[in-house]
Amino acid sequence: MKLLLVEVESKFSESLSQLLKKEGYVVDKITDSEIGLEMASFGSYDLIVLNLLLPIIDGITFVKELRIQGISTPMLLLASNDSIEDMVGCLDAGADDYLVKPFCTEVLLARDTKAPL
């Protein structure tokens, strides 16, 4: 499975990327939301994992833009707070799932990425 990871926290991004690679995923890791959006728009991914609080293009705008383009790739947003408002906003924008950091890696890996999350 090919996955796009858009995450600005470098330590977290690196450890998550390594974990996913150990699980057999091919991971394109990016910290820039504009480049990430371009990659998501023109690339072929099985899953997009992104931070809600990205600079320049936030996670909700990122998701909305891809959905407007007709891209149906499953998207999982990661956030550092468990605000109901943020969760609902992400899901209403078209995200398939929402996970609050820090999270147990088993919870992330348990999600079925072969079907909509």
One Martini backbone bead per residue (centre of mass of N, CA, C, O) as a GRO file, in nm:
protein
  117
    1MET     BB    1   0.098   0.035   0.020
    2LYS     BB    2   0.028   0.376  -0.047
    3LEU     BB    3   0.151   0.660   0.142
    4LEU     BB    4   0.058   0.982   0.268
    5LEU     BB    5   0.261   1.201   0.471
    6VAL     BB    6   0.140   1.494   0.654
    7GLU     BB    7   0.399   1.634   0.862
    8VAL     BB    8   0.562   1.874   1.084
    9GLU     BB    9   0.662   1.674   1.296
   10SER     BB   10   0.960   1.528   1.268
   11LYS     BB   11   0.972   1.305   1.485
   12PHE     BB   12   0.694   1.186   1.435
   13SER     BB   13   0.721   1.137   1.131
   14GLU     BB   14   0.960   0.941   1.145
   15SER     BB   15   0.835   0.725   1.333
   16LEU     BB   16   0.581   0.668   1.163
   17SER     BB   17   0.723   0.593   0.903
   18GLN     BB   18   0.883   0.352   1.015
   19LEU     BB   19   0.643   0.188   1.109
   20LEU     BB   20   0.501   0.162   0.831
   21LYS     BB   21   0.737   0.026   0.685
   22LYS     BB   22   0.746  -0.226   0.873
   23GLU     BB   23   0.437  -0.292   0.768
   24GLY     BB   24   0.471  -0.236   0.427
   25TYR     BB   25   0.478   0.050   0.357
   26VAL     BB   26   0.464   0.313   0.133
   27VAL     BB   27   0.633   0.628   0.206
   28ASP     BB   28   0.532   0.964   0.171
   29LYS     BB   29   0.713   1.232   0.309
   30ILE     BB   30   0.574   1.548   0.429
   31THR     BB   31   0.575   1.908   0.543
   32ASP     BB   32   0.431   2.040   0.297
   33SER     BB   33   0.110   2.123   0.213
   34GLU     BB   34   0.135   2.208  -0.085
   35ILE     BB   35   0.289   1.960  -0.183
   36GLY     BB   36   0.092   1.753  -0.071
   37LEU     BB   37  -0.150   1.838  -0.245
   38GLU     BB   38  -0.014   1.782  -0.514
   39MET     BB   39   0.048   1.483  -0.465
   40ALA     BB   40  -0.252   1.403  -0.412
   41SER     BB   41  -0.362   1.503  -0.693
   42PHE     BB   42  -0.130   1.327  -0.881
   43GLY     BB   43  -0.130   1.083  -0.718
   44SER     BB   44  -0.116   0.734  -0.594
   45TYR     BB   45  -0.321   0.657  -0.317
   46ASP     BB   46  -0.448   0.464  -0.040
   47LEU     BB   47  -0.341   0.688   0.174
   48ILE     BB   48  -0.404   0.975   0.393
   49VAL     BB   49  -0.188   1.137   0.628
   50LEU     BB   50  -0.281   1.416   0.848
   51ASN     BB   51  -0.252   1.717   0.981
   52LEU     BB   52  -0.456   1.957   1.098
   53LEU     BB   53  -0.199   2.162   1.177
   54LEU     BB   54  -0.121   2.317   0.907
   55PRO     BB   55   0.056   2.512   0.728
   56ILE     BB   56  -0.131   2.720   0.507
   57ILE     BB   57  -0.273   2.419   0.480
   58ASP     BB   58  -0.509   2.286   0.631
   59GLY     BB   59  -0.664   1.989   0.679
   60ILE     BB   60  -0.951   2.072   0.592
   61THR     BB   61  -0.875   2.209   0.325
   62PHE     BB   62  -0.732   1.968   0.204
   63VAL     BB   63  -0.976   1.782   0.195
   64LYS     BB   64  -1.172   1.959   0.036
   65GLU     BB   65  -1.001   1.985  -0.221
   66LEU     BB   66  -0.996   1.684  -0.293
   67ARG     BB   67  -1.304   1.645  -0.306
   68ILE     BB   68  -1.354   1.852  -0.531
   69GLN     BB   69  -1.162   1.679  -0.732
   70GLY     BB   70  -1.261   1.366  -0.673
   71ILE     BB   71  -1.099   1.252  -0.438
   72SER     BB   72  -1.129   0.922  -0.257
   73THR     BB   73  -0.914   0.900  -0.068
   74PRO     BB   74  -0.831   0.804   0.219
   75MET     BB   75  -0.857   1.001   0.533
   76LEU     BB   76  -0.631   1.082   0.807
   77LEU     BB   77  -0.657   1.267   1.096
   78LEU     BB   78  -0.431   1.452   1.301
   79ALA     BB   79  -0.451   1.538   1.655
   80SER     BB   80  -0.394   1.723   1.972
   81ASN     BB   81  -0.710   1.712   1.999
   82ASP     BB   82  -1.061   1.634   2.132
   83SER     BB   83  -1.245   1.806   1.966
   84ILE     BB   84  -1.557   1.792   1.849
   85GLU     BB   85  -1.540   2.017   1.640
   86ASP     BB   86  -1.296   1.901   1.486
   87MET     BB   87  -1.406   1.626   1.419
   88VAL     BB   88  -1.656   1.721   1.263
   89GLY     BB   89  -1.507   1.899   1.059
   90CYS     BB   90  -1.345   1.671   0.927
   91LEU     BB   91  -1.583   1.487   0.845
   92ASP     BB   92  -1.742   1.707   0.685
   93ALA     BB   93  -1.501   1.751   0.474
   94GLY     BB   94  -1.414   1.413   0.420
   95ALA     BB   95  -1.306   1.255   0.627
   96ASP     BB   96  -1.266   0.918   0.757
   97ASP     BB   97  -1.073   1.007   1.002
   98TYR     BB   98  -0.977   1.039   1.362
   99LEU     BB   99  -0.674   1.117   1.551
  100VAL     BB  100  -0.534   1.132   1.870
  101LYS     BB  101  -0.273   1.284   2.015
  102PRO     BB  102  -0.161   1.045   2.151
  103PHE     BB  103  -0.114   0.713   2.014
  104CYS     BB  104  -0.168   0.394   1.957
  105THR     BB  105  -0.035   0.204   1.713
  106GLU     BB  106  -0.250  -0.023   1.713
  107VAL     BB  107  -0.484   0.164   1.634
  108LEU     BB  108  -0.381   0.245   1.362
  109LEU     BB  109  -0.329  -0.051   1.244
  110ALA     BB  110  -0.641  -0.145   1.281
  111ARG     BB  111  -0.711   0.000   1.049
  112ASP     BB  112  -0.893  -0.021   0.750
  113THR     BB  113  -0.722   0.060   0.439
  114LYS     BB  114  -0.896  -0.101   0.209
  115ALA     BB  115  -1.115   0.070   0.330
  116PRO     BB  116  -1.303   0.275   0.449
  117LEU     BB  117  -1.255   0.406   0.773
   0.00000   0.00000   0.00000
